[in-house]
Amino acid sequence: MQENKTPFSIKYWAEGDRPREKLLHKGKMSLSDAELIAILIGSGNREESAVELSKRILANSENKLNELGKLSVQQLTKFKGIGEAKAISIVAAMELARRRRGEEAVERKKITSADSVFELMQPLIGDLEHEEFWILYLNNSNKVLQKIQLSKGGMTGTLVDIRLAFKKALEVGATAVILAHNHPSGNLTPSRADKQLTQKIKTAGESLDIKVLDHLIVTQKSYFSFANESIL
């Protein structure tokens, strides 16, 4: 691969303007999102520097990293100057960021409110384009013993095996559960099916003395809590 010798190459910039040097000398917090992405891709194209190309990619994603994280390798390679290797670097970085957020949420294992459930589940299901149903198993102290994906569906729904849900609850010794699923449409209003399923799971839990504490509908930016709305 030939070295980029156009004036747009970062190597020709003033040292204080180069993202790598800026990170080294001024710290990571001094860099913009575009400059951080520029470090990942290394170079731009014949008309744009890496930073300018990164700004354009971000602008296409509404200048939101959450939106950028939804782009596939194929979608990223549509930008001039982004080949497969650069696209993979961006996708990998976005996935690491998502996993880091998930780890930070896991560290706060005790569930104290619907907010804490959202912080735990949003990194897992908030950005998905298909629906997934998850269940959190809690002990007497409302600490999460385990969380599992109970089912995975399409754009509009998913099927849930209630027997499997409580089989796992008995295995881990849970005394309570919290339900969570996402709405890829962004609509937070629970459907009739959502309400019926919640009631079926609640009734099944009562026979085993396992409480259903809440059911959250999660989107990218917000959530709906059955408990908070007093419809559980």
Backbone as numpy.savetxt, mean C-alpha at the origin, in Angstrom:
# Nx Ny Nz CAx CAy CAz Cx Cy Cz
26.60 -0.57 -23.19 25.76 0.62 -23.19 26.64 1.87 -23.19
26.45 2.79 -24.15 27.28 3.96 -24.24 26.95 4.96 -23.16
27.98 5.66 -22.70 27.79 6.67 -21.67 27.04 7.86 -22.26
26.11 8.41 -21.50 25.34 9.55 -21.94 26.21 10.81 -21.86
26.56 11.39 -23.02 27.44 12.55 -23.02 26.70 13.82 -23.43
25.38 13.80 -23.38 24.62 15.00 -23.70 24.71 15.98 -22.54
24.46 17.28 -22.80 24.49 18.27 -21.72 23.46 18.00 -20.63
22.49 17.10 -20.92 21.47 16.81 -19.93 21.93 15.75 -18.93
23.06 15.14 -19.16 23.57 14.14 -18.24 23.95 14.79 -16.92
23.63 14.15 -15.82 23.89 14.70 -14.50 25.37 14.97 -14.28
26.25 14.23 -14.96 27.69 14.40 -14.74 28.17 15.79 -15.14
27.40 16.50 -15.99 27.80 17.83 -16.43 27.21 18.94 -15.56
26.39 18.59 -14.57 25.79 19.61 -13.72 26.82 20.11 -12.72
26.53 21.29 -12.13 27.33 21.77 -11.01 27.21 20.76 -9.89
28.32 20.50 -9.20 28.34 19.41 -8.22 27.23 19.54 -7.18
26.94 20.79 -6.76 25.91 20.99 -5.74 24.52 20.68 -6.22
24.33 20.56 -7.57 23.01 20.28 -8.12 22.81 18.81 -8.44
23.86 18.01 -8.36 23.73 16.60 -8.68 23.06 15.88 -7.51
22.01 15.10 -7.79 21.28 14.44 -6.70 22.14 13.58 -5.79
23.06 12.80 -6.35 23.89 11.92 -5.52 24.76 12.75 -4.57
25.42 13.76 -5.13 26.29 14.61 -4.31 25.47 15.40 -3.28
24.30 15.83 -3.71 23.43 16.57 -2.80 23.03 15.71 -1.61
22.73 14.44 -1.88 22.37 13.51 -0.80 23.56 13.32 0.15
24.75 13.16 -0.42 25.94 12.94 0.40 26.27 14.13 1.29
26.17 15.34 0.72 26.64 16.52 1.42 25.55 17.24 2.22
24.30 17.11 1.77 23.22 17.85 2.43 22.21 16.93 3.13
22.32 15.63 2.89 21.40 14.69 3.53 20.21 14.35 2.67
19.61 13.18 2.93 18.51 12.68 2.09 17.26 13.55 2.14
17.05 14.25 3.28 15.86 15.08 3.40 15.91 16.31 2.50
17.09 16.65 1.98 17.22 17.84 1.14 16.76 17.59 -0.29
16.56 16.33 -0.66 16.20 15.99 -2.03 14.68 15.97 -2.23
14.25 16.42 -3.38 12.85 16.31 -3.76 12.55 14.89 -4.20
11.27 14.57 -4.35 10.89 13.24 -4.83 11.51 12.97 -6.20
11.48 13.99 -7.06 12.02 13.82 -8.41 13.52 13.55 -8.37
14.24 14.22 -7.48 15.68 14.00 -7.38 15.99 12.60 -6.87
15.18 12.09 -5.95 15.38 10.73 -5.45 15.14 9.71 -6.57
14.11 9.95 -7.36 13.83 9.04 -8.48 14.94 9.14 -9.52
15.48 10.36 -9.70 16.58 10.55 -10.66 17.79 9.71 -10.27
18.04 9.57 -8.97 19.15 8.72 -8.52 18.89 7.27 -8.93
17.63 6.85 -8.86 17.29 5.48 -9.23 17.53 5.23 -10.72
17.14 6.18 -11.57 17.21 5.93 -13.01 18.56 6.34 -13.60
19.28 7.24 -12.91 20.66 7.54 -13.32 20.82 8.52 -14.46
19.97 8.43 -15.48 20.09 9.32 -16.63 18.73 9.55 -17.24
18.63 10.60 -18.04 17.38 10.92 -18.70 17.40 10.47 -20.15
16.95 11.36 -21.04 17.01 11.08 -22.47 17.70 12.25 -23.17
17.64 12.32 -24.48 18.38 13.37 -25.21 17.82 14.76 -24.96
16.57 14.83 -24.56 15.93 16.14 -24.34 15.79 16.51 -22.88
15.87 15.53 -21.99 15.60 15.79 -20.57 16.68 15.20 -19.68
16.98 15.90 -18.59 17.85 15.32 -17.57 17.07 14.26 -16.80
17.76 13.51 -15.97 17.09 12.49 -15.15 16.06 13.13 -14.24
16.38 14.30 -13.70 15.45 14.99 -12.80 14.23 15.47 -13.57
14.43 16.04 -14.75 13.30 16.53 -15.55 12.40 15.38 -15.98
13.02 14.26 -16.36 12.24 13.07 -16.72 11.46 12.56 -15.51
12.11 12.57 -14.35 11.44 12.12 -13.12 10.27 13.02 -12.78
10.45 14.34 -12.98 9.36 15.28 -12.73 8.17 15.00 -13.63
8.46 14.66 -14.88 7.38 14.36 -15.83 6.64 13.09 -15.44
7.39 12.09 -15.01 6.76 10.84 -14.57 5.88 11.10 -13.35
6.39 11.89 -12.41 5.61 12.22 -11.21 4.36 13.03 -11.57
4.51 13.98 -12.49 3.36 14.80 -12.90 2.27 13.92 -13.49
2.68 12.89 -14.23 1.72 11.96 -14.80 0.99 11.16 -13.72
1.63 11.08 -12.53 1.03 10.37 -11.39 0.47 11.35 -10.36
0.07 12.53 -10.83 -0.52 13.56 -9.98 0.43 14.03 -8.89
1.75 13.84 -9.14 2.78 14.20 -8.16 2.58 13.48 -6.82
2.06 12.26 -6.90 1.81 11.47 -5.70 2.56 10.13 -5.81
3.35 9.84 -4.79 4.11 8.59 -4.81 3.19 7.38 -4.75
2.04 7.51 -4.08 1.10 6.40 -4.03 0.62 6.03 -5.43
0.39 7.05 -6.27 -0.04 6.80 -7.64 1.11 6.21 -8.46
2.31 6.73 -8.25 3.48 6.19 -8.95 3.67 4.72 -8.61
3.42 4.36 -7.35 3.59 2.98 -6.91 2.64 2.01 -7.58
1.60 2.51 -8.23 0.64 1.63 -8.91 1.08 1.29 -10.34
2.06 2.03 -10.87 2.47 1.81 -12.26 3.28 0.53 -12.40
3.02 -0.17 -13.47 3.75 -1.41 -13.76 5.00 -1.10 -14.56
5.87 -2.10 -14.71 7.06 -1.95 -15.53 6.66 -1.55 -16.96
5.63 -2.18 -17.48 5.18 -1.89 -18.84 4.71 -0.45 -18.99
3.99 0.04 -17.99 3.50 1.42 -18.04 4.65 2.43 -17.95
5.64 2.13 -17.13 6.77 3.05 -16.97 7.64 3.12 -18.23
7.76 2.01 -18.92 8.62 2.00 -20.11 8.02 2.79 -21.27
6.80 3.27 -21.12 6.20 4.11 -22.15 6.79 5.52 -22.14
7.47 5.88 -21.04 8.12 7.18 -20.97 9.46 7.11 -21.71
9.70 8.07 -22.59 10.95 8.10 -23.33 12.12 8.25 -22.36
13.08 7.36 -22.47 14.22 7.38 -21.57 14.13 6.38 -20.43
12.97 5.71 -20.31 12.80 4.68 -19.28 12.75 3.32 -19.94
13.85 2.59 -19.84 13.86 1.22 -20.33 13.43 0.26 -19.24
13.49 -1.00 -19.54 13.02 -2.01 -18.59 13.81 -1.97 -17.29
15.13 -1.82 -17.37 15.97 -1.82 -16.17 15.62 -0.65 -15.24
15.44 0.54 -15.82 15.07 1.70 -15.01 13.68 1.53 -14.41
12.77 1.00 -15.20 11.40 0.78 -14.72 11.39 -0.20 -13.55
12.19 -1.25 -13.67 12.28 -2.24 -12.59 12.82 -1.59 -11.32
13.80 -0.69 -11.46 14.36 0.00 -10.30 13.30 0.82 -9.58
12.47 1.52 -10.35 11.41 2.33 -9.75 10.38 1.45 -9.06
9.95 0.39 -9.73 8.94 -0.51 -9.15 9.48 -1.15 -7.88
10.74 -1.57 -7.90 11.34 -2.19 -6.71 11.41 -1.20 -5.55
11.77 0.05 -5.84 11.85 1.07 -4.79 10.47 1.35 -4.19
9.45 1.41 -5.03 8.09 1.66 -4.55 7.61 0.50 -3.68
7.97 -0.72 -4.07 7.56 -1.89 -3.30 8.27 -1.93 -1.95
9.55 -1.56 -1.92 10.27 -1.49 -0.65 9.63 -0.46 0.27
9.24 0.67 -0.29 8.59 1.71 0.52 7.28 1.20 1.11
6.52 0.46 0.28 5.26 -0.10 0.77 5.50 -1.11 1.89
6.50 -1.96 1.72 6.79 -2.96 2.74 7.31 -2.31 4.02
8.08 -1.24 3.89 8.58 -0.55 5.07 7.41 0.02 5.88
6.48 0.62 5.16 5.31 1.16 5.87 4.54 0.05 6.56
4.46 -1.11 5.89 3.79 -2.24 6.50 4.48 -2.72 7.76
5.82 -2.73 7.75 6.58 -3.14 8.93 6.39 -2.16 10.08
6.36 -0.87 9.76 6.16 0.14 10.80 4.80 -0.02 11.45
3.81 -0.39 10.62 2.47 -0.60 11.17 2.42 -1.84 12.05
3.14 -2.89 11.64 3.14 -4.13 12.41 3.75 -3.92 13.79
4.72 -3.01 13.89 5.35 -2.75 15.18 4.35 -2.24 16.20
3.29 -1.57 15.74 2.23 -1.11 16.64 1.16 -2.20 16.68
1.49 -3.29 17.32 0.64 -4.47 17.24 -0.67 -4.35 18.01
-0.70 -3.52 19.04 -1.92 -3.41 19.83 -2.92 -2.54 19.10
-4.11 -3.08 18.91 -5.17 -2.34 18.22 -5.93 -1.50 19.25
-5.87 -0.19 19.05 -6.53 0.72 20.00 -7.71 1.46 19.39
-7.79 1.45 18.07 -8.86 2.18 17.39 -8.94 1.73 15.94
-9.97 2.22 15.24 -10.08 1.94 13.81 -8.91 2.55 13.05
-8.40 3.67 13.56 -7.23 4.29 12.92 -6.05 3.33 12.88
-5.82 2.62 13.98 -4.68 1.71 14.03 -4.87 0.53 13.10
-6.11 0.11 12.89 -6.38 -0.96 11.92 -6.09 -0.45 10.50
-6.50 0.77 10.23 -6.24 1.36 8.92 -4.75 1.47 8.64
-3.98 1.90 9.63 -2.54 2.02 9.47 -1.90 0.66 9.19
-2.48 -0.38 9.75 -1.95 -1.73 9.55 -2.31 -2.28 8.17
-3.55 -2.01 7.73 -4.06 -2.65 6.53 -3.90 -1.83 5.25
-3.85 -0.52 5.35 -3.77 0.29 4.14 -2.57 -0.07 3.26
-1.36 -0.28 3.84 -0.24 -0.65 2.97 -0.43 -1.98 2.26
-1.28 -2.84 2.82 -1.48 -4.16 2.23 -2.55 -4.16 1.14
-3.64 -3.42 1.36 -4.77 -3.52 0.44 -5.28 -2.19 -0.10
-4.77 -1.08 0.41 -5.32 0.22 0.04 -5.13 0.60 -1.41
-4.05 0.11 -2.04 -3.74 0.51 -3.41 -4.08 -0.55 -4.46
-4.69 -1.64 -4.02 -4.94 -2.75 -4.96 -6.05 -2.43 -5.95
-5.96 -3.02 -7.13 -7.00 -2.84 -8.14 -8.00 -3.99 -8.13
-7.83 -4.92 -7.22 -8.80 -6.00 -7.03 -9.16 -6.04 -5.54
-10.22 -6.73 -5.21 -10.69 -6.77 -3.83 -10.08 -7.95 -3.07
-9.66 -7.70 -1.84 -9.17 -8.74 -0.95 -9.86 -8.61 0.41
-10.09 -9.76 1.03 -10.71 -9.79 2.36 -9.70 -10.36 3.35
-9.40 -9.60 4.39 -8.44 -10.00 5.40 -9.10 -10.09 6.76
-8.47 -10.85 7.65 -8.97 -10.96 9.01 -7.81 -10.87 9.98
-7.98 -10.07 11.01 -6.98 -9.92 12.06 -7.44 -10.70 13.28
-6.56 -11.52 13.84 -6.87 -12.32 15.02 -6.21 -11.68 16.24
-7.00 -11.40 17.27 -6.52 -10.67 18.44 -6.66 -11.51 19.70
-5.80 -11.18 20.69 -5.93 -11.82 22.00 -6.71 -10.92 22.95
-6.72 -11.26 24.24 -7.49 -10.48 25.22 -7.01 -9.05 25.37
-5.75 -8.81 25.03 -5.18 -7.47 25.14 -5.30 -6.68 23.84
-6.07 -7.21 22.91 -6.24 -6.59 21.58 -4.93 -6.48 20.80
-4.01 -7.40 21.08 -2.78 -7.46 20.30 -2.97 -8.45 19.16
-2.42 -8.11 18.00 -2.61 -8.94 16.81 -1.76 -10.20 16.91
-2.43 -11.34 16.93 -1.74 -12.63 16.93 -1.31 -13.01 15.53
-2.18 -12.70 14.58 -1.90 -13.06 13.19 -2.89 -12.33 12.30
-2.49 -12.08 11.07 -3.43 -11.54 10.08 -3.26 -12.34 8.80
-4.37 -12.69 8.18 -4.28 -13.49 6.96 -5.24 -12.96 5.90
-4.87 -13.21 4.66 -5.77 -12.92 3.54 -6.73 -14.10 3.43
-7.99 -13.83 3.66 -8.97 -14.91 3.63 -9.43 -15.22 2.21
-9.48 -14.19 1.38 -9.88 -14.42 -0.01 -9.43 -13.26 -0.88
-9.40 -13.54 -2.17 -8.98 -12.55 -3.16 -9.95 -12.63 -4.31
-10.46 -11.48 -4.70 -11.48 -11.48 -5.74 -11.15 -10.59 -6.90
-12.21 -10.08 -7.54 -12.03 -9.23 -8.71 -12.21 -7.76 -8.36
-12.66 -7.02 -9.34 -12.82 -5.57 -9.17 -14.00 -5.25 -8.24
-14.99 -6.13 -8.19 -16.23 -5.78 -7.51 -16.58 -6.65 -6.31
-15.81 -7.68 -6.02 -16.19 -8.50 -4.88 -15.29 -9.69 -4.67
-15.53 -10.36 -3.56 -14.75 -11.54 -3.22 -15.59 -12.46 -2.35
-15.32 -13.76 -2.41 -16.06 -14.73 -1.62 -15.28 -15.05 -0.36
-15.99 -15.26 0.75 -15.35 -15.49 2.04 -15.85 -16.81 2.64
-14.90 -17.65 3.06 -15.23 -18.91 3.71 -15.22 -18.69 5.23
-16.40 -18.58 5.82 -16.50 -18.27 7.24 -15.93 -19.39 8.11
-16.10 -20.63 7.67 -15.56 -21.76 8.44 -14.05 -21.68 8.54
-13.40 -21.32 7.43 -11.95 -21.19 7.42 -11.50 -20.07 8.35
-12.28 -19.00 8.38 -11.94 -17.85 9.23 -11.87 -18.26 10.70
-12.83 -19.02 11.15 -12.87 -19.39 12.56 -12.01 -20.62 12.88
-11.74 -21.43 11.88 -10.78 -22.53 12.07 -9.42 -21.94 12.46
-9.00 -20.90 11.74 -7.74 -20.24 12.04 -7.80 -19.54 13.40
-8.95 -18.97 13.74 -9.11 -18.29 15.03 -8.88 -19.26 16.18
-9.41 -20.46 16.05 -9.24 -21.48 17.10 -7.79 -21.96 17.15
-7.16 -22.05 16.00 -5.76 -22.51 15.95 -4.82 -21.55 16.68
-5.04 -20.25 16.51 -4.13 -19.26 17.11 -4.59 -18.81 18.49
-5.76 -19.30 18.93 -6.26 -18.93 20.26 -6.80 -17.52 20.34
-7.39 -17.03 19.25 -7.93 -15.66 19.23 -9.21 -15.56 20.04
-9.37 -14.44 20.71 -10.62 -14.17 21.43 -11.46 -13.12 20.73
-10.88 -12.48 19.72 -11.60 -11.47 18.95 -11.00 -11.38 17.55
-11.78 -10.86 16.63 -11.30 -10.68 15.26 -11.72 -9.30 14.76
-10.98 -8.82 13.79 -11.35 -7.60 13.06 -11.30 -7.93 11.57
-12.33 -7.57 10.87 -12.44 -7.84 9.44 -12.00 -6.61 8.65
-11.44 -6.83 7.49 -11.03 -5.71 6.64 -11.03 -6.14 5.18
-11.60 -5.29 4.35 -11.48 -5.52 2.92 -11.42 -4.17 2.22
-10.95 -4.17 0.99 -10.79 -2.92 0.26 -11.84 -2.76 -0.82
-12.09 -1.53 -1.18 -12.95 -1.19 -2.30 -12.08 -0.50 -3.36
-11.67 -1.19 -4.41 -10.82 -0.58 -5.44 -11.44 0.66 -6.07
-12.76 0.76 -6.04 -13.45 1.91 -6.63 -13.22 3.19 -5.83
-12.79 3.04 -4.56 -12.63 4.21 -3.71 -13.90 4.57 -2.95
-15.00 3.87 -3.24 -16.27 4.12 -2.57 -16.27 3.49 -1.18
-16.51 4.29 -0.15 -16.46 3.78 1.22 -17.81 3.26 1.72
-18.84 3.40 0.95 -20.17 2.97 1.39 -20.26 1.45 1.39
-20.61 0.84 2.54 -20.74 -0.63 2.57 -21.92 -1.09 1.73
-21.72 -2.16 0.98 -22.82 -2.71 0.18 -23.72 -3.57 1.07
-24.82 -3.96 0.52 -25.72 -4.85 1.25 -25.02 -6.17 1.56
-24.24 -6.65 0.59 -23.48 -7.89 0.78 -22.45 -7.74 1.89
-21.81 -6.57 1.99 -20.85 -6.31 3.05 -21.52 -6.43 4.42
-22.70 -5.84 4.53 -23.43 -5.85 5.81 -23.88 -7.26 6.17
-24.37 -8.00 5.17 -24.85 -9.36 5.42 -23.70 -10.27 5.85
-22.56 -10.15 5.17 -21.41 -10.97 5.50 -20.92 -10.66 6.92
-20.88 -9.40 7.26 -20.44 -8.98 8.60 -21.33 -9.61 9.67
-22.62 -9.59 9.43 -23.56 -10.15 10.40 -23.42 -11.67 10.51
-23.18 -12.33 9.38 -22.99 -13.78 9.40 -21.74 -14.17 10.19
-20.67 -13.41 9.99 -19.43 -13.70 10.71 -19.61 -13.40 12.20
-20.30 -12.32 12.52 -20.55 -11.97 13.91 -21.36 -13.06 14.61
-22.39 -13.55 13.94 -23.24 -14.61 14.51 -22.44 -15.90 14.71
-21.61 -16.24 13.73 -20.79 -17.44 13.84 -19.80 -17.31 15.00
-19.25 -16.12 15.17 -18.30 -15.89 16.26 -18.92 -16.01 17.63
-20.16 -15.58 17.75 -20.85 -15.63 19.05 -20.96 -17.04 19.58
-21.16 -17.99 18.68 -21.29 -19.39 19.11 -19.97 -19.95 19.62
-18.86 -19.30 19.24 -17.53 -19.73 19.69 -16.94 -18.79 20.74
-17.74 -17.82 21.15 -17.29 -16.80 22.11 -16.10 -16.00 21.56
-16.14 -15.73 20.27 -15.12 -14.90 19.61 -15.82 -13.66 19.08
-15.42 -12.51 19.57 -16.08 -11.25 19.21 -15.56 -10.69 17.89
-16.46 -10.14 17.11 -16.08 -9.36 15.94 -16.08 -7.89 16.38
-14.89 -7.33 16.54 -14.77 -5.98 17.08 -15.05 -4.89 16.04
-14.74 -5.16 14.79 -14.95 -4.14 13.77 -14.80 -4.76 12.39
-15.27 -4.03 11.41 -15.07 -4.38 10.01 -14.74 -3.08 9.28
-13.57 -3.03 8.68 -13.15 -1.83 7.97 -13.19 -2.03 6.46
-13.74 -1.03 5.78 -13.61 -0.94 4.33 -12.49 0.05 4.09
-11.46 -0.39 3.37 -10.24 0.41 3.21 -10.09 0.87 1.77
-9.76 2.14 1.61 -9.38 2.66 0.30 -7.98 3.26 0.43
-7.52 3.88 -0.63 -6.16 4.42 -0.62 -5.96 5.47 0.47
-6.98 6.30 0.68 -6.80 7.44 1.57 -7.63 7.40 2.84
-8.63 6.54 2.90 -9.52 6.59 4.06 -10.12 5.21 4.34
-11.06 5.20 5.29 -11.70 3.93 5.65 -13.09 4.18 6.18
-13.88 3.11 6.20 -15.20 3.12 6.83 -15.17 2.06 7.92
-15.55 2.43 9.13 -15.56 1.51 10.26 -17.00 1.18 10.64
-17.34 -0.11 10.61 -18.67 -0.55 11.02 -18.92 -0.20 12.49
-17.89 -0.39 13.32 -18.02 -0.11 14.75 -18.25 1.38 15.01
-17.47 2.22 14.35 -17.62 3.67 14.53 -18.98 4.16 14.10
-19.54 3.51 13.10 -20.85 3.92 12.58 -22.00 3.17 13.25
-21.65 2.35 14.27 -22.67 1.63 15.06 -23.57 0.75 14.22
-22.99 0.09 13.23 -23.80 -0.85 12.43 -23.24 -2.27 12.51
-22.39 -2.51 13.52 -21.82 -3.84 13.67 -22.78 -4.75 14.43
